[in-house]
Amino acid sequence: MARRTKEDALTTRSDLLDAAERLFSEKGVSRTSMNQVAEAAGVTRGAIYHHFENKLALIEALMERVRLPVDDMLEELEKTHNDNPLAMLRARCLNIIEQVQQDPHTQALITILLHKCEYVDDALPIHQRHLDGRNACVAESGWLVERAKEQGLIDASLNSQGVILGLFSLVDGLMYNWLLDPSCFNLGQTAKQAIDTYFNGLMKQSA
């Protein structure tokens, strides 16, 4: 019986996350209430608050659901490109693009963060959570750029943070525009061309 109860709880939690993902993507975070998520998942108000304290907790759980496969991907890339930090950075960008294009959970989460979340009032903690994750990624990616400089792969005079922020702006912009209208262009092909052009520009400056 205890095992069945645990399985039921996990199923309820998964149903709540699926409902939150769907409603946040369709209506936006600020226009979706916890009660609406509970109703969409077919559970009571008490059930949703048993699993999630608020919408921030829901967003964090959605991020965690996406983060696990990303971590697995990063481990594989580390093994493949450990000796080439620039190739590692390129592969990370292209893999994130591929995940957004192919994985429904990742696509929904990025849609929510870029298009469906007004960072005001009770959504401000979500903004901070997003910002913290972005800053951690910028710092880690900056370390890869520093290694690339040491290896002579890019111009050592380039500002590492500027290189990363330019790259992030490129990737975020591609995802933002593709999510507005996925039929407008092929995200994977366009991203590969744009990212390769960006990295080729960095390498030319070291010549």
Secondary structure, DSSP 8 states (H G I E B T S, - for coil): -HHHHHHHHHHHHHHHHHHHHHHHHHH-STT--HHHHHHHHT--HHHHHHH-SSHHHHHHHHHHHHHHHHHHHHHHHHHHHTT-HHHHHHHHHHHHHHHHHH-HHHHHHHHHHHHS---SGGGHHHHHHHHHHHHHHHHHHHHHHHHHHHTTSS-TTS-HHHHHHHHHHHHHHHHHHHHH-TTSS-HHHHHHHHHHHHHHHHHHTT-
